[in-house]
């Protein structure tokens, strides 16, 4: 019985290592954080800017203050 338990633990650890040591994320794609170099589209003028340069108002991305207003 203990031998079976040890074998199961070894199998789970092997699968864990194959996954890169990380458990799969249950978050949806919208909940993931954007990296700074990811391009996002302005809601007003459809210009693409990086996520770190974008202005976020009520969860929407804008390229400038003029578009955000």
JOBELVEN-V790345 format. One record per residue. N is the residue number from 1. RES is the residue in one small letter. PHI is phi as a letter, one per 40 degrees, with the letter a starting at -180 (NA if undefined). D_FIRST is the distance of its C-alpha to the first C-alpha in whole Angstrom. Layout:
((N,RES,PHI,D_FIRST) (N,RES,PHI,D_FIRST))
//
This chain:
((1,x,NA,0) (2,x,c,4) (3,x,c,5) (4,x,c,5) (5,x,c,6) (6,x,c,9) (7,x,c,10) (8,x,c,11) (9,x,c,13) (10,x,c,14) (11,x,c,16) (12,x,c,17) (13,x,c,19) (14,x,c,20) (15,x,c,22) (16,x,d,23) (17,x,c,25) (18,x,c,26) (19,x,c,28) (20,x,g,29) (21,x,g,27) (22,x,b,29) (23,x,c,27) (24,x,c,30) (25,x,c,33) (26,x,c,33) (27,x,c,37) (28,x,c,40) (29,x,c,42) (30,x,c,45) (31,x,c,43) (32,x,c,42) (33,x,c,45) (34,x,c,47) (35,x,c,48) (36,x,c,51) (37,x,c,52) (38,x,c,51) (39,x,c,54) (40,x,b,55) (41,x,c,58) (42,x,c,61) (43,x,c,61) (44,x,c,65) (45,x,b,66) (46,x,g,63) (47,x,c,63) (48,x,c,60) (49,x,b,59) (50,x,c,56) (51,x,c,54) (52,x,c,55) (53,x,c,59) (54,x,c,58) (55,x,b,60) (56,x,b,57) (57,x,b,59) (58,x,f,57) (59,x,g,54) (60,x,b,56) (61,x,c,57) (62,x,b,61) (63,x,c,63) (64,x,a,65) (65,x,c,67) (66,x,c,69) (67,x,c,67) (68,x,c,65) (69,x,c,68))
//
